[in-house]
Amino acid sequence: NARKYIESGMKGFGIEGNSPWAIANYFKLATGSIIGYDVELIKESDKKVRYKLSPPCIWFPKADIPPSFCRALGCFEQEAVKIINPNVTVTMEKLMTAGDPCCELVFEENE
């Protein structure tokens, strides 16, 4: 799905560039505006952006699935990031299903 949708999705949202900020904005629009999550982007630098999803989880409101399932779903984000900019990595730092108060991904450009 990442190969099928990421480039057309970014273009459709009018997002230009391949920086961590541009990539995080795509996911904010796709999950916040389209699906309905409460999403916050925190720009730590030009090379690092935190993407925070606040509860409740729309897909799993009771957060009663294994965190490994959420990590597996994160393969979409990882593949999409590789397509847009192979120098950017995405790391899942917090997961509600792991007991964290929110889900948080970090998009970071490597040297």
C-alpha positions in Angstrom: 0.0 0.0 0.0 2.9 2.4 0.7 4.2 1.9 -2.8 0.7 2.5 -4.2 -0.4 5.5 -2.2 2.4 7.6 -0.6 3.5 9.6 -3.7 0.0 10.3 -5.0 -1.2 11.0 -1.4 1.5 13.6 -0.8 0.8 15.2 -4.1 -3.0 15.1 -3.5 -2.5 16.9 -0.1 -0.2 19.5 -1.8 2.8 18.4 0.2 6.1 19.2 -1.4 9.6 18.0 -0.4 10.9 15.0 1.3 12.0 16.3 4.7 10.9 14.8 8.0 8.5 17.7 8.4 6.9 17.1 5.0 6.6 13.3 5.6 5.1 13.8 9.1 2.6 16.3 7.7 1.4 13.7 5.2 0.7 11.3 8.0 -0.9 14.0 10.1 -3.3 14.8 7.3 -4.0 11.2 6.4 -4.6 10.1 10.0 -5.8 13.3 11.6 -7.8 15.0 9.0 -9.0 11.9 7.2 -9.4 9.2 9.9 -10.0 11.5 12.9 -7.1 11.1 15.2 -5.9 14.0 17.4 -2.4 14.5 16.0 0.3 16.8 17.1 3.6 17.4 15.3 6.5 18.6 17.3 9.4 19.9 15.2 12.6 19.4 17.3 14.8 20.5 14.4 14.8 20.5 10.6 15.9 16.9 10.8 13.7 15.6 13.5 9.9 15.6 14.0 7.8 13.9 16.6 4.3 12.7 15.5 2.0 12.2 18.5 -1.4 10.5 18.4 -3.5 11.2 21.5 -6.0 8.7 22.9 -8.3 7.2 22.3 -7.0 4.8 19.7 -9.6 4.8 17.0 -8.8 1.3 15.8 -8.4 -0.3 19.2 -10.1 1.9 21.8 -9.4 -0.5 24.7 -5.7 -0.8 23.6 -6.2 -4.5 24.2 -4.0 -5.9 21.5 -0.3 -6.8 21.7 2.1 -3.9 20.9 3.7 -6.1 18.3 0.6 -5.8 16.2 1.0 -2.0 16.2 4.6 -2.3 15.3 3.7 -4.6 12.4 1.2 -2.0 11.2 4.1 0.5 11.3 5.7 -1.2 8.3 3.5 1.0 6.1 5.1 4.1 7.6 8.6 2.6 7.3 8.2 1.7 3.7 6.6 5.0 2.8 9.5 6.9 4.3 12.0 4.8 2.4 10.2 5.7 -0.8 10.0 9.4 -0.2 13.5 9.8 1.4 15.7 6.8 2.2 17.8 9.1 4.5 14.8 9.5 6.9 14.0 6.8 9.5 10.8 6.4 11.4 10.9 5.0 14.9 7.9 4.0 17.1 8.9 5.4 20.5 5.5 5.1 22.3 2.5 2.9 21.9 -0.8 3.0 23.8 -1.0 -0.7 23.5 2.3 -0.9 25.4 0.9 1.2 28.2 2.2 4.5 27.1 -0.2 7.6 27.4 0.0 8.1 23.6 1.5 6.8 20.4 4.6 8.6 19.2 6.6 8.2 16.1 9.8 10.0 15.3 10.8 11.0 11.8 14.5 11.7 11.6 16.9 12.5 8.8 20.3 10.8 9.1 23.4 12.4 7.8 
